[in-house]
């Protein structure tokens, strides 16, 4: 069992590279969207 198959990712195949890539994309995309939204709200950019 790898380290990626523990914790909250307790299902078979949790350490597959495609699953890790999709999860990373979703997390980083959400953070990016929140930062852009915050900058547009605070400074009226764009």
C-alpha positions in Angstrom: 0.0 0.0 0.0 1.4 3.4 -1.0 1.1 6.5 1.1 -1.4 7.9 -1.4 -3.8 5.1 -0.7 -4.2 6.1 3.0 -6.0 8.8 4.8 -9.1 10.2 3.2 -8.3 8.5 -0.2 -9.2 5.0 1.1 -10.2 3.3 -2.1 -8.5 1.0 -4.5 -6.7 2.9 -7.2 -6.3 6.1 -5.2 -2.6 6.2 -6.1 -3.1 6.0 -9.9 -1.4 8.9 -11.6 -4.6 10.0 -13.5 -6.5 10.2 -10.3 -3.8 12.2 -8.6 -3.6 14.5 -11.7 -7.3 15.1 -11.7 -7.4 15.9 -8.0 -4.4 18.3 -8.3 -6.1 20.0 -11.2 -9.3 20.5 -9.3 -7.6 21.8 -6.2 -5.3 24.2 -8.0 -8.1 25.3 -10.4 -10.3 26.1 -7.4 -7.6 28.1 -5.7 -6.8 30.0 -8.8 -10.5 30.8 -9.4 -10.8 32.1 -5.8 -7.7 34.3 -6.1 -8.9 35.8 -9.4 -12.4 36.4 -7.9 -10.9 38.0 -4.8 -8.6 40.3 -6.9 -11.5 41.3 -9.1 -13.8 42.0 -6.1 -11.2 44.0 -4.2 -9.5 45.9 -6.9 -12.0 46.0 -9.8 -9.5 44.5 -12.2 -10.8 43.8 -15.7 
